[in-house]
Structures are given as structure tokens and as C-alpha cells.
Amino acid sequence: MERSLTMELVRVTEAAALASARWMGRGKKNEADDAATTAMRTVFDTIPMEGTVVIGEGEMDEAPMLYIGEELGMGNGPTVDVAVDPLEGTSIVAQGTWNALAVIAIADKGTLLHAPDMYMKKIAVGPEAVGKIDITASVSDNLHAVAKAKNKDITDVVAVVLDRPRHEELIKEIREAGARIKLIPDGDVAGAVNTAFDHTGVDILLGIGGAPEGVLAATALKCLEGEIQGQLVPSNEVERERCKKMGIDDINKVFYMDDFCSGDDAIFAASGVTDGELLKGVQFKGQAATTQTVVMRAKSGTVRFIDGQHSLKKKPNLVLKPQER
């Protein structure tokens, strides 16, 4: 992949964050998602690449934009797989709470898992605990393994878990092991990525979330030299049949890093929409706005935090035409 794509993706997530942040706290999650999606699609049209969406907002008949199989980019340049979540945390933005992101990941064509839109059990950690976790082991064993790897007492380990009724038993097991819990309303991509940054105070992600989000998280953790493991959790016969069509006859199959992202290179970018542990959200002041973005590349191991200042007067539609850039 071209190195220049790294900064091009920053433009995409910044535009999506700026557009969706206007809906923060207004109780309208669909409008926020539509704004992010439209902005992201508009900027993608200016990027020199041949991209195909493998993780998107649904199949063509379910999603008006950024659907699975859609082609993105100007039609010239590197050929890549694209995973997108224009607004990870639609309810977060609607409610005005923490950790909403605009997220993109790209990798060489044919290297990203085409994860079905269903639940997935996940476990994710940062670099220090790589090789120490096992999704088939007990919650207690994994928590103690992470504590040992990070030279912490078990009472200092923090697990991030989606706040859902389905996690009642998981939460009980974490507490019985002696660890602490950070419950999040949405946004387990952010939860997984945060395990790789000490200042977020998160050590491990546990629980069941979306399988497509697992691919996005895996791409980020590949860049950060972290680890994620997953197992699909089909909820009905239709989803079980979908797994079989993917060639997954063993529902208990464990997906490892190389299953999620099999290539040597990948780029991940995320811009904060609302404030979070890792990134600041969008701030507006008159005809100006600020954004904060993290962008990383697996091949080089480079991680950049980028503060952007945007003139909404000069760029009211969040993007300049190619000849104007």
C-alpha cells in the first residue's frame, strides 16, 4: 500500500467526525449515522485507490451507502480491502456520552476477514499480554494471565465490558476473580484499542459484540502489536447457515490475528466524535472546529495522534475537490 494513504484516511475520519458531531446529544442516532456516512463517502471519492468494502453497514439492499461490496476511491492506485464504521457509537452520540469514533481500516486486497453481521465473543489485549490469553480458558485464568504479564495485582486489572444483560454472568466472574470493570454503553472497537494504551487505564476487553467490529479492532491491534481472539455466536439457524456458507463448519472455531487480518500491512484511523479516554471529541467554535485522530500502520509500526483545525467557512462541505486540495 502507498504510504500516502495514511494521511488520506485521516481526512476521511475527520470529515465523518465533524459531520456526526453536529448531532451530539440531540437524541437522533440515525441522523448522526447518516451524516457520518455521507461525509465519509464524499471524501472517499477523492482518494487515489481501488477499494472494496468488506466490512460496512450491511448488504447492498440494506445499506444505501458504504455497503459490503461497494467500490470506493478514484479507481486508480492501490487495490485494498476496506472496513468502515462511519460512526461507532450512534447511541453514544445521540446521548452525548463518551467514546464515539469515526473508524476506517484498510489492508491489501483479500487480507481482511469478511466477517458476517452477527455476534462474536471476543478477548483483546495490548502488547504486554500477547500470547498470554486464550478465549477458550476461564475468565479468571485470562485475568490472572494479564495481571502477571503486566506485573499488576489482580485487583488493579481493569476489564472493559459492554453493558448488556447477556454479560451478567461474565461480570460476576470478573468480580469474583478480583478484577475491576469498566462498563461501556457501546463502542467495543474503542474498548479493544484502549487496551494497547496505558493511559486509558484498560487492560483487557471481554464479552460479546459485533463480529464486523472485531475486524476493525483486530486491524488496529495488529498495528499496535496487540492481540484479539474471537468466536462467532450465531443466534439462529439463518446465522448458522451463513457460517457454513463461509466455510465455517465448526461454530466453536477460534479466530486469531492472522484470521482477522492475514497480510503484513494494514492502516487504521479513528477520529473522536465525543470525548473518550484515547481521543478528544469534536469541538466547534463559530466557523472553526477541532478534531483529534489516531492513525497507525502495521508495516512501519508508526502511531500518530493528529490534532486538526478546520475552517468551516472555507470547507463547508468538509471536503475540497481534488483540484482544490
Number of C-alpha atoms within 10 A of each C-alpha: 18 9 11 10 17 19 13 16 24 22 22 29 34 30 29 33 33 27 23 31 27 18 22 22 16 13 16 15 21 14 16 26 25 19 22 29 25 19 23 31 18 20 25 22 17 20 22 20 21 18 27 23 21 29 29 25 21 18 17 14 9 10 12 13 18 27 20 22 17 15 20 23 21 14 15 11 15 17 19 25 25 27 29 28 26 32 32 25 27 26 22 24 28 22 16 19 18 22 27 34 35 29 32 27 27 30 26 20 17 15 19 27 22 21 20 19 19 18 21 23 18 23 24 31 30 26 17 18 22 15 13 16 24 17 19 13 9 11 20 17 14 22 25 21 18 26 21 16 16 15 12 12 13 18 14 15 23 22 26 25 25 21 15 15 9 11 15 10 10 16 25 10 15 20 15 12 17 17 20 19 18 14 14 18 15 22 23 27 27 28 29 31 26 26 28 25 16 11 10 15 17 25 28 28 27 25 21 23 23 20 24 26 26 29 27 29 26 32 35 30 26 29 22 22 17 24 28 28 23 29 21 27 19 18 10 9 9 9 17 18 14 15 20 12 10 11 9 14 12 11 13 12 11 16 18 16 17 17 17 24 24 18 17 13 19 26 27 29 31 32 34 31 37 26 18 17 16 21 25 21 23 23 17 15 8 8 12 14 15 17 24 24 26 19 24 25 24 21 15 12 14 12 15 13 15 15 13 14 12 18 13 17 11 12 12 11 13 21 20 14 10 11 6 6 7
